[in-house]
Amino acid sequence: MTAAYQGEQYRNNNYLGGGSMLGKKLDVKVVSAIPYAGLYNAYYMMGNHRKNVYLLSKDKPCDYVRCTVIAIAQSRNAVQTKLIVAPEGQVYYEPLIKKRLKRLRNFRLGRLSCLYEKSCGAIVFYRADDEDKVLLVKNKNGRYWSFPKGHVELGENEKQTAIREIKEETDLDVKLHPGFRETSDYCPFGKVRKRVVFFLAEALSDDVHIQESEIDYFIWVSFAQAKEMCCYENDLRVIDKAERYLGGYTTKH
């Protein structure tokens, strides 16, 4: 994900009132199911005022549900702004929320601000002459070295997202090691809760062609150099685990 995308998300959160409503707990009354949309009409009370919301739930909800505001949607003409809520403990990401909202006949989605974000990527390494080199990339307008990754798209599983993002950003074909999966959870801005899933990917070549719209620079380095160049604690933790995993994998094979 680029720094520009993060900035746009931050502006969307503020523009749509995400700073005050995303993550807020509400007691809602379920009114009716919306045919074919996988959503429910519901409302909560603010003083004497009834505020309508859309409820997204994995199961048929009870009449009254304790919910979390998981998204704020604005219509294309900027006339309507709707809260999207889900029962406490249920997590939904942007692709599914968008899919459900696009089924609505009386609401045309413009902007969408989500509480939960999910990206997938990998520690990409290339083995030559019994030495492992790690690929680091610097995103467009980014300040720090990290790894290829990006948002999950509708219909993808985590591994498919990681492989697609690596291919798009670096043009590398890779093979994922099935025994390695690490997660990183943090709040990049405001109340947004982001999860990044990292795999370990062996590149079939070291011939990188960057996606210039997303990536400014790339470099192949040793694991020791990668630890010196990366700044985030979560990235350093994942690098260390990948190095130890490869050490054990090499010993066994």
C-alpha atoms as one frame of an Amber mdcrd trajectory, in Angstrom:
protein
   0.000   0.000   0.000   1.408   3.397  -0.954   1.799   6.423   1.289  -0.560
   8.243  -1.069  -3.239   5.593  -0.444  -2.767   5.942   3.317  -3.178   9.698
   3.003  -6.360   9.292   0.976  -7.765   6.882   3.563  -6.939   9.340   6.347
  -8.735  12.130   4.476 -11.714   9.847   3.840 -11.932   8.982   7.532 -12.002
  12.633   8.518 -14.348  13.640   5.690 -16.857  10.951   6.557 -16.676  11.500
  10.287 -14.605   8.348  10.780 -12.624   9.940  13.564 -15.709  10.056  15.787
 -17.888   7.122  14.633 -15.618   4.308  13.378 -15.318   1.697  16.113 -18.144
   3.205  18.151 -20.443   0.782  20.010 -24.168   1.077  19.294 -27.294  -0.755
  20.414 -29.375  -1.185  17.268 -32.906  -2.345  16.563 -33.218  -4.617  13.516
 -36.124  -3.660  11.269 -35.989  -5.877   8.188 -33.762  -7.855   5.863 -32.834
  -6.241   2.545 -33.527  -8.787  -0.229 -30.463  -9.962  -2.186 -28.146  -7.514
  -0.417 -27.079  -9.578   2.579 -27.813  -6.531   4.745 -30.444  -5.511   7.273
 -32.197  -2.207   7.831 -31.701  -1.159  11.432 -31.538   1.936  13.586 -30.207
   3.300  16.845 -31.491   6.116  19.008 -29.562   9.331  19.551 -31.599  11.121
  22.170 -35.077  11.352  20.684 -33.801  10.935  17.124 -33.850   7.683  15.182
 -30.685   7.099  13.107 -30.901   4.534  10.329 -27.986   2.172   9.657 -27.184
  -0.908   7.594 -26.388  -4.048   9.576 -24.031  -6.704   8.210 -24.173 -10.032
  10.043 -22.973 -13.591   9.471 -26.116 -14.980  11.106 -29.710 -13.857  11.337
 -29.599 -11.187  14.055 -31.865 -10.858  17.081 -34.251  -7.911  17.317 -31.742
  -5.904  19.354 -27.996  -6.216  18.730 -24.927  -4.682  20.322 -22.860  -3.552
  17.329 -19.628  -1.880  16.250 -19.519   0.741  13.504 -17.317  -0.982  10.900
 -17.701   1.454   7.988 -19.059   4.819   6.934 -20.439   5.096   3.405 -21.245
   8.213   1.418 -23.381   8.172  -1.708 -22.007   9.329  -5.048 -23.971  12.565
  -4.933 -22.788  13.181  -1.346 -26.411  13.493  -0.204 -26.493  10.388   1.992
 -24.046   9.186   4.616 -24.724   5.781   6.152 -23.175   3.917   9.045 -22.465
   0.226   8.478 -22.537  -1.812  11.686 -21.828  -5.421  12.607 -22.372  -7.467
  15.770 -19.503  -7.156  18.236 -16.651  -9.512  17.377 -17.485  -9.820  13.668
 -14.828  -8.432  11.318 -15.500  -7.381   7.725 -13.115  -5.880   5.197 -13.669
  -3.386   2.409 -14.173  -5.789  -0.560 -17.143  -7.591   1.033 -18.697  -4.393
   2.394 -18.502  -2.802  -1.065 -20.027  -5.874  -2.668 -23.017  -5.782  -0.314
 -23.553  -2.028  -0.666 -23.488  -2.229  -4.465 -26.526  -4.517  -4.351 -28.650
  -1.758  -2.843 -31.167  -0.140  -5.195 -31.593   3.115  -3.316 -27.943   3.817
  -2.454 -25.096   4.370  -4.927 -21.754   4.115  -3.173 -19.269   6.949  -3.488
 -16.730   7.059  -0.661 -16.198   4.306   1.894 -14.210   4.457   5.119 -13.621
   1.129   6.911 -12.583   0.250  10.441 -10.725  -2.899   9.419  -8.082  -3.212
   6.698  -6.204  -6.284   5.563  -3.133  -6.622   3.355  -1.053  -9.628   2.389
   2.538  -9.820   1.207   5.750 -11.725   1.719   9.370 -11.737   2.697  10.754
 -12.425  -0.782  14.167 -14.090  -0.926  16.410 -15.373  -3.703  18.973 -18.104
  -3.130  22.204 -17.986  -5.149  25.501 -19.695  -4.302  24.031 -20.912  -0.993
  23.337 -17.334   0.099  19.880 -15.875   0.685  19.120 -12.320  -0.398  16.011
 -10.484   0.782  14.046  -8.089  -1.404  13.195  -4.725   0.124  11.026  -2.129
  -1.605  10.278   1.516  -0.900   6.733   2.524  -1.771   5.903   5.575  -3.850
   6.494   8.611  -1.643   7.313   6.236   1.224  10.066   6.883   3.720  10.879
   3.356   4.871  12.011   0.066   3.384   9.555  -2.798   3.656   8.205  -5.781
   1.676   5.853  -6.209  -1.295   2.241  -6.281  -0.078  -1.225  -4.962  -0.852
  -4.924  -5.110  -0.084  -6.974  -8.276  -0.446  -9.406  -8.138  -3.350 -12.836
  -9.749  -3.429 -12.691 -13.487  -4.035  -9.000 -13.845  -3.157  -7.508 -15.845
  -0.335  -4.439 -14.562   1.517  -1.890 -16.479  -0.547  -3.440 -15.384  -3.837
  -3.246 -11.750  -2.722   0.408 -12.074  -1.740   1.390 -13.725  -5.037  -0.567
 -11.161  -7.089   0.906  -8.183  -5.243   4.461  -9.497  -5.609   3.926 -10.013
  -9.328   2.348  -6.587  -9.821   4.941  -4.666  -7.829   8.120  -6.544  -8.840
   7.232  -8.792 -11.814   8.697 -11.751  -9.906   7.309 -15.267  -9.979   7.562
 -16.838  -6.528   6.916 -20.024  -4.605   5.420 -19.674  -1.130   6.768 -21.803
   1.706   3.638 -23.454   3.170   4.874 -23.543   6.782   5.381 -19.806   7.231
   2.668 -17.272   8.024   3.052 -14.254  10.299   0.623 -11.461  11.115   1.194
  -7.861  12.064  -1.592  -5.821  13.691  -1.436  -2.072  14.195  -3.360   1.200
  13.840  -1.872   3.251  10.954  -4.084   6.280  11.611  -7.103   7.191  13.701
  -9.149   4.192  14.806  -8.420   2.092  11.718  -7.248  -1.397  12.616  -4.919
  -2.924  10.061  -3.765  -6.526   9.747  -0.901  -7.505   7.457  -0.274 -11.181
   6.708   3.259 -12.083   5.642   4.328 -15.261   3.888   7.810 -16.412   2.929
   8.291 -16.446  -0.847  11.232 -17.834  -2.803  11.790 -15.921  -6.034  12.535
 -17.976  -9.143  14.873 -15.214 -10.350  16.284 -11.924  -9.069  15.267  -9.969
 -12.189  13.025  -7.274 -10.694  10.928  -4.869 -12.778   9.176  -2.485 -10.423
   5.664  -1.152 -10.859   6.609   2.511 -11.107   3.162   3.732 -10.062   3.575
   1.925  -6.715   7.299   1.436  -6.049  10.178   3.940  -6.138  13.150   1.713
  -5.271  14.126  -1.885  -4.637  17.226  -3.602  -3.317  18.446  -7.146  -2.638
  20.222  -7.409   0.729  21.311  -9.985   3.279  19.123 -10.728   6.267  21.554
  -8.790   8.466  21.336  -5.751   6.184  17.532  -6.019   6.065  17.426  -5.778
   9.868  19.498  -2.595   9.703  17.419  -0.993   6.945  13.911  -1.756   8.214
  12.548   0.462  10.973   9.264  -1.006  12.142   9.321  -3.435  15.045   6.814
  -5.738  13.336   8.946  -5.891  10.174  12.054  -6.730  12.221  10.176  -9.480
  14.027   9.022 -11.029  10.750  12.530 -10.813   9.232  13.973 -12.585  12.258
  11.381 -15.362  12.090  11.916 -15.805   8.348  15.676 -16.100   8.833  15.264
 -18.684  11.592  12.690 -20.584   9.520  15.061 -20.773   6.536  17.901 -21.886
   8.783  15.820 -24.770  10.076  14.444 -25.551   6.616  17.955 -25.725   5.113
  19.126 -28.020   7.897  16.212 -30.425   7.365  16.643 -30.436   3.571
